[in-house]
Amino acid sequence: MNAMREHSRSVWMNTEVAPNALPLSENAQIDVAVVGAGIAGLSVAYELMLRGYSVLVLDRGPIAGGMTSRTTAHLAPICDDSLAELVSMRGPELARGFQASQSAAVDRIEAIQRELGIECEFRRLDGILFLDPKSEQSVLDDEVSAAGEIGVEVERGTGLPLQTLQDRPYLRYPDQATFHPLRYLQGLVEALQEKGTLLHPFSAVDEIAEDREGVHIRLGSGQQVDANFVVVATNSPIHDLFALHTKQAPYRTYAMTFEIERAALADALYWDTEDPYHYVRLTAGANGKDILIVGGEDHKTGESDDAPTRFAALESWIRTLIPDLGPELHRWSGQVMDTLDYGAYIGRESQRERIFVATGDSGQGITHGVVASLLIPDLIDGKDNRFAAVYDPARKPVKAAMTFVSENSTAVTNLAQYLAPGEVASVDELEPGQGAIIRDGLTKIAAYRANDGTLYQRSAVCTHLGCHLQWNSLETCWDCPCHGSHFAPDGSVLNGPAVAPLARL
C-alpha cells in the first residue's frame, strides 16, 4: 500500500527500506508472488525463501510504506482486546492457540534479528495493563482469571510510576518485547535481496485470478506475473470483493511522540483498560534522551474528521501522567482492521487452492504479520499447522453475531449519504488545503483545492463497493468508512481494498 503519501509522518519514516528497488517492468513467472510489502508480506517472503521457493514481492507503494510504517510496534503477545474477551469469544482452546502463536511470533522476530545481526532496538520487557480510573477492579480480576485458564503468566501489582495513578492496581505480563519496525524490515529486506528475492515497489496489482494452471496477477502498468501460489497481504485484501470485508472493520488510531529524559519512565509496554484504550512505549532518541510514544483515541474510519481534538486529548492524558514530558516530536495516524473475534484471518482463501491471505491485524499487526509467516509456508508445503484453526479465514464466529450486525451497519448507514446535501454549496467555497463533498444534481463530488490553488474533482464513490467517501483533513485523503480504502485528492489509490482510482468528473 502507499500510506507514505498520506500527510502525517511517523517516528519511523526516516528509515528507508529497499530504496533502490525498482517497479516491475516485464512479465514474470515465479513460485510464489506476495502482494503487499509490509511486515506480513516481507516476513512470509523471508520464510518461503528459506524453504527454497523463488519469491517475488509487489506493492502499490514503497517497500514497507504501508500501515507497517505507521505502527507503534508493541510486540505484546497478550490479546489487546483483553484475555477475558478472547476466552469468552473463542473458548479456552483457541484462546490458548492465539496466545501461543503471538508468543511464537515474538520469538521468531528475536531469532531473526539475532541471526541477521539487525540493529533494531529489539528488547524484552514487561507489559503493564493498568486500571483506568473509570474502570472497575473486576476488569483486572477477570483478566487474571482468564490468564490462569489459558496458561498466561501474570502478576498483580500497585505503584505505577505515573502521576495520579501511583495507587492504582495493575497487571504485569513478563517477557513482552518491542523494536524499531522499519530498521528490522531494512535488515530483513537486505537478506531477501542477497538471496535473490525480487522486490518491486510502485507495482500496483489490479487483478488476481486463479485457474488450474496457477495464479495470474495483472498489474495496472500492464505486466503479468504467473505464480504457483499467491499470498495477499495488503492490510485489507484487494482480491476479495465481499466475504472477508463483512468480518472486519477499519479504524483510525492516533499516535504522538514526545521527548523524555532517559530513565524518567521504566522501559515497558503500558496500556490501560479504557475503551478505546491508550498505549505507551519508549524508543531511543537523540542526545542521550528517549522518545515516548503514546497512542489511542481510535474511531471508525471515516466517521470523524477531528484529528486536532484527538491529539489534544492524547497529549492531555499523557502529560497528566508524566508532567515533566518534553516537547512534541511527531504526530500521525494509522488504520487497523478490527475483526469480529479478535484474531486475524490468515491462511488459504475460502474456495481457493492457491491463494492465501493475511488480514485483520486487530491492533496487533506486527505479531499477526509474523504469525502469517509461521503459518502460510506450511500450508503451501501441504503440511498441517497448529495455528491454522485459530486464524482460518473461513471461520464463522457465532458468538460475534451482534458485533457482525453492528460493524456492517456502517455500509447500510453510508447509503443514506447519497441523499444528503453537500458539505459546501460549490467549489468556490473551498479554501486552499480544504476538501469537501459537493452535490451536483444526483452526483456527489469529492472536491479538493490544493495549496497552490489546483482544484481536483473526483467521484465521491469508492471504487471497491460503492460506499460514500469522507474527507480526512489530517492525512489529506479520502477515506472509505465501509472497508478502509484511502484515495489521494487526485483519485489515486493509497490503501485497498480498492484497486481502481476515483472517476474523474
ROPATI-589704 format. One record per residue (C-alpha): residue number from 1; x, y, z; residue in three letters. Coordinates in steps of 0.2 Angstrom, whole numbers. Example, Ala and Ser with C-alpha at 12.3 -4.5 7.8 and 13.67 -1.06 7.14 Angstrom:
- k; X; Y; Z; r
- 1; 62; -22; 39; ALA
- 2; 68; -5; 36; SER
This chain:
- k; X; Y; Z; r
- 1; 0; 0; 0; MET
- 2; 5; 18; -1; ASN
- 3; 2; 26; 16; ALA
- 4; 18; 35; 14; MET
- 5; 8; 48; 3; ARG
- 6; -3; 52; 17; GLU
- 7; 1; 68; 25; HIS
- 8; 7; 64; 43; SER
- 9; 24; 56; 47; ARG
- 10; 28; 43; 60; SER
- 11; 43; 42; 71; VAL
- 12; 50; 28; 60; TRP
- 13; 48; 35; 42; MET
- 14; 65; 42; 41; ASN
- 15; 71; 24; 39; THR
- 16; 71; 19; 21; GLU
- 17; 68; 1; 16; VAL
- 18; 75; -5; -1; ALA
- 19; 76; 12; -8; PRO
- 20; 85; 5; -24; ASN
- 21; 71; -7; -28; ALA
- 22; 63; -4; -45; LEU
- 23; 45; -6; -51; PRO
- 24; 41; -22; -61; LEU
- 25; 45; -19; -79; SER
- 26; 42; -35; -88; GLU
- 27; 31; -51; -86; ASN
- 28; 37; -64; -73; ALA
- 29; 35; -82; -68; GLN
- 30; 38; -87; -50; ILE
- 31; 35; -100; -37; ASP
- 32; 26; -88; -25; VAL
- 33; 20; -70; -28; ALA
- 34; 17; -60; -12; VAL
- 35; 6; -44; -14; VAL
- 36; 10; -32; 0; GLY
- 37; 27; -27; 6; ALA
- 38; 23; -24; 25; GLY
- 39; 28; -34; 40; ILE
- 40; 16; -49; 34; ALA
- 41; 22; -49; 16; GLY
- 42; 40; -47; 19; LEU
- 43; 40; -60; 34; SER
- 44; 31; -73; 23; VAL
- 45; 43; -70; 9; ALA
- 46; 58; -72; 20; TYR
- 47; 52; -89; 27; GLU
- 48; 47; -95; 9; LEU
- 49; 65; -90; 3; MET
- 50; 72; -101; 17; LEU
- 51; 62; -116; 11; ARG
- 52; 69; -114; -6; GLY
- 53; 55; -105; -15; TYR
- 54; 58; -92; -28; SER
- 55; 48; -77; -22; VAL
- 56; 43; -60; -30; LEU
- 57; 35; -46; -19; VAL
- 58; 24; -32; -26; LEU
- 59; 17; -17; -18; ASP
- 60; 7; -2; -24; ARG
- 61; 19; 10; -15; GLY
- 62; 37; 9; -7; PRO
- 63; 43; -6; 1; ILE
- 64; 37; -6; 20; ALA
- 65; 27; 10; 15; GLY
- 66; 10; 5; 21; GLY
- 67; 2; 3; 38; MET
- 68; 18; -5; 45; THR
- 69; 26; 12; 44; SER
- 70; 13; 19; 55; ARG
- 71; 13; 6; 69; THR
- 72; 19; 9; 87; THR
- 73; 26; -8; 87; ALA
- 74; 21; -16; 103; HIS
- 75; 27; -34; 102; LEU
- 76; 14; -39; 115; ALA
- 77; 8; -57; 114; PRO
- 78; -6; -53; 126; ILE
- 79; -23; -50; 116; CYS
- 80; -26; -31; 116; ASP
- 81; -44; -34; 117; ASP
- 82; -42; -42; 134; SER
- 83; -39; -60; 138; LEU
- 84; -56; -61; 146; ALA
- 85; -65; -56; 130; GLU
- 86; -54; -68; 120; LEU
- 87; -58; -83; 131; VAL
- 88; -76; -78; 130; SER
- 89; -77; -76; 111; MET
- 90; -65; -90; 106; ARG
- 91; -66; -103; 120; GLY
- 92; -51; -109; 130; PRO
- 93; -43; -120; 117; GLU
- 94; -42; -107; 103; LEU
- 95; -38; -93; 115; ALA
- 96; -23; -104; 120; ARG
- 97; -18; -106; 102; GLY
- 98; -19; -87; 99; PHE
- 99; -8; -83; 114; GLN
- 100; 5; -97; 109; ALA
- 101; 5; -90; 91; SER
- 102; 8; -72; 96; GLN
- 103; 22; -78; 108; SER
- 104; 30; -88; 94; ALA
- 105; 29; -73; 83; ALA
- 106; 39; -63; 95; VAL
- 107; 51; -77; 97; ASP
- 108; 54; -78; 78; ARG
- 109; 57; -59; 77; ILE
- 110; 70; -61; 91; GLU
- 111; 79; -75; 82; ALA
- 112; 79; -67; 65; ILE
- 113; 86; -50; 72; GLN
- 114; 99; -60; 81; ARG
- 115; 104; -72; 67; GLU
- 116; 105; -57; 54; LEU
- 117; 113; -45; 66; GLY
- 118; 99; -32; 64; ILE
- 119; 101; -17; 75; GLU
- 120; 83; -13; 78; CYS
- 121; 82; -10; 97; GLU
- 122; 74; -27; 100; PHE
- 123; 72; -30; 118; ARG
- 124; 62; -40; 131; ARG
- 125; 52; -30; 144; LEU
- 126; 36; -31; 154; ASP
- 127; 19; -27; 148; GLY
- 128; 9; -16; 161; ILE
- 129; -10; -16; 160; LEU
- 130; -16; -3; 172; PHE
- 131; -34; 1; 178; LEU
- 132; -41; 16; 171; ASP
- 133; -50; 27; 184; PRO
- 134; -67; 24; 176; LYS
- 135; -65; 5; 176; SER
- 136; -70; -7; 190; GLU
- 137; -57; -18; 199; GLN
- 138; -67; -33; 192; SER
- 139; -59; -29; 175; VAL
- 140; -42; -34; 181; LEU
- 141; -49; -49; 191; ASP
- 142; -57; -56; 175; ASP
- 143; -40; -54; 166; GLU
- 144; -31; -64; 180; VAL
- 145; -44; -77; 179; SER
- 146; -43; -79; 160; ALA
- 147; -24; -79; 161; ALA
- 148; -25; -93; 173; GLY
- 149; -37; -103; 162; GLU
- 150; -26; -102; 146; ILE
- 151; -9; -103; 155; GLY
- 152; -3; -85; 153; VAL
- 153; 9; -79; 166; GLU
- 154; 3; -63; 175; VAL
- 155; 7; -54; 192; GLU
- 156; -3; -41; 201; ARG
- 157; 5; -25; 207; GLY
- 158; 2; -7; 213; THR
- 159; 13; 8; 212; GLY
- 160; 14; 14; 194; LEU
- 161; 27; 27; 190; PRO
- 162; 13; 38; 184; LEU
- 163; 6; 54; 192; GLN
- 164; -12; 52; 199; THR
- 165; -11; 33; 197; LEU
- 166; 3; 28; 210; GLN
- 167; -10; 19; 220; ASP
- 168; -19; 11; 205; ARG
- 169; -18; -8; 203; PRO
- 170; -10; -15; 188; TYR
- 171; -6; -32; 180; LEU
- 172; 12; -36; 174; ARG
- 173; 15; -48; 160; TYR
- 174; 33; -53; 158; PRO
- 175; 43; -57; 143; ASP
- 176; 34; -45; 131; GLN
- 177; 45; -35; 118; ALA
- 178; 47; -20; 107; THR
- 179; 58; -14; 92; PHE
- 180; 61; -2; 78; HIS
- 181; 50; -9; 65; PRO
- 182; 57; -2; 49; LEU
- 183; 75; -5; 55; ARG
- 184; 70; -23; 57; TYR
- 185; 62; -24; 40; LEU
- 186; 78; -15; 32; GLN
- 187; 88; -30; 38; GLY
- 188; 76; -42; 33; LEU
- 189; 75; -35; 15; VAL
- 190; 94; -35; 14; GLU
- 191; 94; -53; 17; ALA
- 192; 80; -56; 5; LEU
- 193; 89; -47; -9; GLN
- 194; 105; -56; -5; GLU
- 195; 96; -72; -9; LYS
- 196; 88; -66; -25; GLY
- 197; 71; -62; -19; THR
- 198; 63; -50; -31; LEU
- 199; 56; -34; -23; LEU
- 200; 45; -22; -34; HIS
- 201; 38; -6; -26; PRO
- 202; 26; 5; -36; PHE
- 203; 19; -10; -44; SER
- 204; 0; -9; -41; ALA
- 205; -9; -25; -44; VAL
- 206; -26; -23; -52; ASP
- 207; -32; -42; -53; GLU
- 208; -28; -59; -46; ILE
- 209; -36; -74; -55; ALA
- 210; -34; -92; -51; GLU
- 211; -36; -107; -63; ASP
- 212; -29; -125; -64; ARG
- 213; -13; -119; -70; GLU
- 214; -9; -107; -56; GLY
- 215; -12; -89; -51; VAL
- 216; -11; -74; -63; HIS
- 217; -8; -57; -57; ILE
- 218; -11; -42; -68; ARG
- 219; -3; -25; -64; LEU
- 220; -10; -8; -68; GLY
- 221; 5; -5; -78; SER
- 222; 1; -20; -90; GLY
- 223; 13; -33; -84; GLN
- 224; 8; -50; -79; GLN
- 225; 15; -62; -65; VAL
- 226; 11; -80; -66; ASP
- 227; 14; -90; -50; ALA
- 228; 11; -107; -42; ASN
- 229; 4; -98; -27; PHE
- 230; 0; -80; -21; VAL
- 231; -1; -73; -4; VAL
- 232; -11; -57; -2; VAL
- 233; -5; -46; 12; ALA
- 234; -12; -29; 9; THR
- 235; -19; -23; 25; ASN
- 236; -37; -25; 18; SER
- 237; -37; -39; 4; PRO
- 238; -38; -32; -13; ILE
- 239; -43; -48; -21; HIS
- 240; -59; -52; -11; ASP
- 241; -74; -42; -16; LEU
- 242; -86; -45; -1; PHE
- 243; -84; -60; 10; ALA
- 244; -69; -56; 21; LEU
- 245; -74; -37; 22; HIS
- 246; -90; -42; 31; THR
- 247; -80; -49; 45; LYS
- 248; -68; -34; 49; GLN
- 249; -70; -15; 50; ALA
- 250; -57; -1; 48; PRO
- 251; -52; 10; 62; TYR
- 252; -41; 25; 63; ARG
- 253; -29; 26; 78; THR
- 254; -18; 41; 83; TYR
- 255; -1; 42; 90; ALA
- 256; 11; 56; 96; MET
- 257; 29; 56; 102; THR
- 258; 37; 67; 115; PHE
- 259; 55; 69; 121; GLU
- 260; 58; 62; 138; ILE
- 261; 73; 61; 149; GLU
- 262; 81; 44; 149; ARG
- 263; 76; 33; 164; ALA
- 264; 62; 45; 168; ALA
- 265; 50; 31; 165; LEU
- 266; 53; 12; 167; ALA
- 267; 55; 4; 150; ASP
- 268; 40; -6; 147; ALA
- 269; 24; -8; 137; LEU
- 270; 9; 1; 145; TYR
- 271; -9; 1; 141; TRP
- 272; -25; 5; 151; ASP
- 273; -42; -3; 152; THR
- 274; -52; 12; 144; GLU
- 275; -61; 9; 128; ASP
- 276; -53; 14; 117; PRO
- 277; -38; 11; 127; TYR
- 278; -22; 21; 127; HIS
- 279; -4; 13; 125; TYR
- 280; 13; 19; 129; VAL
- 281; 31; 14; 125; ARG
- 282; 48; 21; 123; LEU
- 283; 61; 21; 109; THR
- 284; 79; 28; 108; ALA
- 285; 80; 47; 105; GLY
- 286; 94; 59; 102; ALA
- 287; 107; 67; 114; ASN
- 288; 105; 54; 127; GLY
- 289; 86; 56; 128; LYS
- 290; 72; 44; 125; ASP
- 291; 56; 46; 114; ILE
- 292; 40; 42; 122; LEU
- 293; 26; 35; 110; ILE
- 294; 8; 37; 115; VAL
- 295; -7; 31; 105; GLY
- 296; -26; 29; 106; GLY
- 297; -42; 39; 103; GLU
- 298; -47; 27; 90; ASP
- 299; -63; 29; 80; HIS
- 300; -71; 20; 65; LYS
- 301; -63; 26; 48; THR
- 302; -72; 40; 40; GLY
- 303; -84; 43; 55; GLU
- 304; -74; 58; 62; SER
- 305; -63; 71; 55; ASP
- 306; -57; 79; 71; ASP
- 307; -39; 74; 72; ALA
- 308; -34; 90; 82; PRO
- 309; -46; 86; 96; THR
- 310; -39; 68; 96; ARG
- 311; -21; 74; 98; PHE
- 312; -26; 86; 111; ALA
- 313; -34; 73; 121; ALA
- 314; -19; 61; 119; LEU
- 315; -7; 75; 125; GLU
- 316; -18; 80; 139; SER
- 317; -19; 62; 145; TRP
- 318; -1; 58; 144; ILE
- 319; 5; 75; 152; ARG
- 320; -7; 72; 167; THR
- 321; 3; 55; 170; LEU
- 322; 20; 62; 166; ILE
- 323; 21; 81; 169; PRO
- 324; 39; 83; 165; ASP
- 325; 37; 76; 147; LEU
- 326; 47; 86; 135; GLY
- 327; 41; 94; 118; PRO
- 328; 31; 85; 105; GLU
- 329; 41; 77; 91; LEU
- 330; 29; 68; 79; HIS
- 331; 10; 65; 77; ARG
- 332; 2; 53; 65; TRP
- 333; -12; 42; 62; SER
- 334; -14; 24; 55; GLY
- 335; -28; 12; 51; GLN
- 336; -31; -5; 59; VAL
- 337; -43; -18; 54; MET
- 338; -53; -25; 68; ASP
- 339; -60; -42; 66; THR
- 340; -76; -49; 74; LEU
- 341; -67; -61; 86; ASP
- 342; -50; -53; 89; TYR
- 343; -39; -64; 78; GLY
- 344; -33; -61; 61; ALA
- 345; -38; -70; 45; TYR
- 346; -23; -80; 40; ILE
- 347; -22; -95; 28; GLY
- 348; -30; -102; 12; ARG
- 349; -43; -91; 5; GLU
- 350; -60; -99; 6; SER
- 351; -64; -109; -10; GLN
- 352; -47; -106; -17; ARG
- 353; -32; -118; -18; GLU
- 354; -18; -107; -22; ARG
- 355; -22; -90; -15; ILE
- 356; -18; -86; 3; PHE
- 357; -22; -71; 14; VAL
- 358; -16; -62; 29; ALA
- 359; -28; -48; 35; THR
- 360; -37; -42; 51; GLY
- 361; -22; -36; 61; ASP
- 362; -34; -31; 76; SER
- 363; -22; -19; 83; GLY
- 364; -8; -32; 84; GLN
- 365; -2; -30; 66; GLY
- 366; 16; -34; 69; ILE
- 367; 14; -50; 78; THR
- 368; 0; -55; 67; HIS
- 369; 11; -52; 52; GLY
- 370; 24; -63; 58; VAL
- 371; 11; -77; 63; VAL
- 372; 7; -77; 44; ALA
- 373; 25; -81; 41; SER
- 374; 24; -96; 53; LEU
- 375; 8; -102; 46; LEU
- 376; 6; -99; 27; ILE
- 377; 23; -108; 22; PRO
- 378; 17; -124; 30; ASP
- 379; 0; -123; 20; LEU
- 380; 10; -120; 4; ILE
- 381; 21; -135; 8; ASP
- 382; 5; -145; 11; GLY
- 383; 8; -148; 30; LYS
- 384; -3; -146; 45; ASP
- 385; 0; -131; 56; ASN
- 386; -5; -130; 74; ARG
- 387; -11; -112; 72; PHE
- 388; -22; -115; 56; ALA
- 389; -39; -116; 66; ALA
- 390; -35; -101; 76; VAL
- 391; -34; -90; 60; TYR
- 392; -44; -99; 47; ASP
- 393; -51; -86; 35; PRO
- 394; -67; -96; 33; ALA
- 395; -71; -97; 51; ARG
- 396; -88; -90; 57; LYS
- 397; -88; -83; 75; PRO
- 398; -106; -87; 81; VAL
- 399; -103; -78; 97; LYS
- 400; -99; -62; 87; ALA
- 401; -116; -61; 79; ALA
- 402; -121; -45; 87; MET
- 403; -104; -37; 83; THR
- 404; -106; -43; 65; PHE
- 405; -123; -33; 64; VAL
- 406; -115; -18; 72; SER
- 407; -100; -17; 61; GLU
- 408; -109; -20; 45; ASN
- 409; -122; -7; 49; SER
- 410; -109; 6; 43; THR
- 411; -112; 1; 25; ALA
- 412; -131; 2; 27; VAL
- 413; -130; 19; 36; THR
- 414; -117; 25; 22; ASN
- 415; -130; 23; 9; LEU
- 416; -140; 37; 16; ALA
- 417; -126; 49; 12; GLN
- 418; -131; 48; -6; TYR
- 419; -147; 58; -1; LEU
- 420; -138; 71; 10; ALA
- 421; -134; 88; 4; PRO
- 422; -116; 93; 0; GLY
- 423; -105; 99; 14; GLU
- 424; -102; 115; 4; VAL
- 425; -113; 123; -10; ALA
- 426; -99; 125; -23; SER
- 427; -80; 123; -26; VAL
- 428; -79; 142; -25; ASP
- 429; -81; 140; -6; GLU
- 430; -66; 128; -4; LEU
- 431; -50; 136; 4; GLU
- 432; -33; 130; -1; PRO
- 433; -29; 114; 8; GLY
- 434; -48; 110; 10; GLN
- 435; -58; 95; 4; GLY
- 436; -77; 93; 5; ALA
- 437; -91; 83; -3; ILE
- 438; -101; 94; -15; ILE
- 439; -118; 89; -23; ARG
- 440; -121; 92; -42; ASP
- 441; -138; 86; -45; GLY
- 442; -138; 67; -42; LEU
- 443; -119; 67; -42; THR
- 444; -108; 68; -26; LYS
- 445; -91; 76; -30; ILE
- 446; -75; 73; -19; ALA
- 447; -68; 91; -22; ALA
- 448; -51; 97; -15; TYR
- 449; -42; 113; -18; ARG
- 450; -23; 111; -16; ALA
- 451; -12; 124; -8; ASN
- 452; -6; 131; -25; ASP
- 453; -25; 133; -30; GLY
- 454; -26; 117; -41; THR
- 455; -44; 110; -40; LEU
- 456; -47; 92; -40; TYR
- 457; -64; 85; -43; GLN
- 458; -67; 66; -42; ARG
- 459; -82; 54; -39; SER
- 460; -86; 53; -21; ALA
- 461; -90; 34; -23; VAL
- 462; -77; 21; -18; CYS
- 463; -72; 10; -32; THR
- 464; -72; -5; -21; HIS
- 465; -91; -7; -17; LEU
- 466; -98; 10; -20; GLY
- 467; -98; 17; -2; CYS
- 468; -98; 36; 0; HIS
- 469; -81; 43; 4; LEU
- 470; -77; 55; 19; GLN
- 471; -63; 68; 19; TRP
- 472; -48; 66; 31; ASN
- 473; -40; 83; 34; SER
- 474; -26; 76; 44; LEU
- 475; -20; 64; 30; GLU
- 476; -26; 75; 15; THR
- 477; -35; 60; 8; CYS
- 478; -52; 52; 6; TRP
- 479; -57; 38; 17; ASP
- 480; -70; 24; 14; CYS
- 481; -79; 21; 30; PRO
- 482; -85; 4; 24; CYS
- 483; -70; -6; 21; HIS
- 484; -55; 5; 23; GLY
- 485; -49; 11; 6; SER
- 486; -40; 28; 5; HIS
- 487; -38; 39; -10; PHE
- 488; -27; 54; -14; ALA
- 489; -35; 70; -19; PRO
- 490; -31; 66; -37; ASP
- 491; -41; 50; -35; GLY
- 492; -26; 38; -35; SER
- 493; -27; 23; -23; VAL
- 494; -17; 24; -7; LEU
- 495; -24; 9; 3; ASN
- 496; -35; -5; -3; GLY
- 497; -46; -15; -5; PRO
- 498; -50; -3; -19; ALA
- 499; -38; -5; -34; VAL
- 500; -46; 7; -46; ALA
- 501; -44; 26; -45; PRO
- 502; -59; 38; -42; LEU
- 503; -68; 43; -58; ALA
- 504; -63; 60; -65; ARG
- 505; -78; 72; -66; LEU
